[in-house]
């Protein structure tokens, strides 16, 4: 028997501060490669050439406006804001719990305070452009992408090490 992991709890930390009871949802960055069609002489068809990672972004929703997020608006550094999304997935067939954490650094691209209506709960939505991404599963780093440093590590393999070495970077 087998059952899928289901999200049972989550927490968002913004610059180290926890949003206990305030975070409603978090949309993790999509991991997307930029692939370009190539067909050269003698080839019978087209292949996709990998040109690196596409831009990443995260979206998250809080139950109401947050002053600390508003104070981060217009941060000038591309990696000026640190977010950590921690979640617990559990399998109902055996009770096993997996800890998944995603750490990102970036800056807010959009802050949407939404409609403010008397007597109703509001939503406070934020879109964050990502310059650094790290996913840990039960304490083991599965993916680390540092765009500014040209680093992409997947399951312990530095996929860009030879490219960096070829241009004289570490």
N, C-alpha and C positions, 0 to 999 in steps of 0.2 A: 504494500500500500504506500502511496505517497501523496502528499498534499503540498500545494505551493506555499511559499512564505507570504505572510500577510502583514502589512504595516500595522503594528499594535500601539506604537507611541512614537512621538517625535519631539524634537526641541531645536530651536534656532538660537544661535548666539551671534550677536552683532558686536564686533570689536570686543569680544569677551563677555558681554553682558547677556544673560539668558532672558528669553521672552516667554517665561513661564505663564501659561494661561492666556497668551496673547497671539501666538502664531496659529493660523488656521490651516495654511497649506504652503508647500514649497515645491516649485517645479524645477527639478534639477537641470543643469545645462545638458543639451544634446551634444553627444560626441560625434562630430561629422568631419569627414575627410573631404578635401577639395580634390575631385578627380576630373581629369580633362581627357577628352577623347584623343587618341592618336592612332593614325594609320600610316605607316611608312612603306617605302618601296619593298615589294616582295611579300608583304603581309596579306593574308587572305581576309582579314577583317580588322575591326577596331578593338583596341584595348584601352583601358582607363589608366592613365598615368597619375600617380599620387603626388600632389603638389602641396601637401601639408594640411594642417587643421584649419577648419572654418572657424569664424568667430563664435564664441560661446556666450550665452547669457542665461541668467537664472531669474525666475519670477517667484515672488512670494507675497502672501496675503496675511495681514494682521487684522484683528478684530476692530481696530479703530486707529486713529492717528497717533503717531509716535514722534515726539519732539526730537529725540536723538537721531532719528532717520532724516528728518527735515534738516537738521544741522549738518548732515553729511552732503547735502545737495551742492553740486558744483565742485566737489573735491577735485583738485587739479591733477593728482597722480593717477595714472592708469591702474595702479594696484593699491590705491590708498585706503580701501575699506576691506576689512577681513570679516567673512561670514563663515560660520561652521554649522552645518545641518547634521544633526545626529538623530538616527532613528533605530528602532528595534523592530525587526521582522521575526515573526514566530510561525512555526509549522504546527498546525493543530493535530497532526497525526502522532508526533512524538514530543511535542512541547519545546523543541530546540529553538533557542533564540539567537539570532545573528545581529550583531551591532554593525551598522553601516554608517560611516561618517564621510561627509563631503566638505572639504575646506576649500573656499574660494577667496580670491582677492580680486578686487576690481573697483568699479565706481558705478553709482546709480545713474542709469540712463533715463529712467522715468519714475516719477512718484505720482501716483494717482490717488487722491483723497476721496474720489467718488462722490456720489450724491449724499448730501447730509440731510437727513429727514428726521424731524422731531419724533421721538418715541420709537425709533427703529435703530437697530444695530447697523453700523456702517462697515464698509470695508476699506482698508488702506492697502493699496497694491504698489509693489515696487518691482522694477525691472533693473537688474544689475548686470552690466557688461563685465565679462570675466577675462582676466589676464593670467590667472593662475588657478589650477584645478588639481585637487588631490582627493582620491577616493580610497578609503581604508575599509577593509572588510574584516571584522573580528581582530582589529589591530594590525593587519597586514596590508601594506600599500599595494593596491592592484593597479592603479593608474595615477601617474603624476605628470601633469603638463604645465610647464613653465614657459609660456609663449615668449616672453622677453628674453629669457636665457637660451632659447632654442632647445629645450629639454623635453623629451617625451619618453617616459619610462612606463613600460607595461609588463606586469608580473616580473619585475626585477631586471628586465632587459631594456637598456637604454637604446632606443631605436634611432636616435639621432647622433650618437657618439661619433661614428665615423664621419658624418657630415661636418660636425663641429671641428674634428681633428683636421679634416681636409682644408679648412679655411683658417687654421691656426688658433682655434679656441679650445682651451683645455683639452 
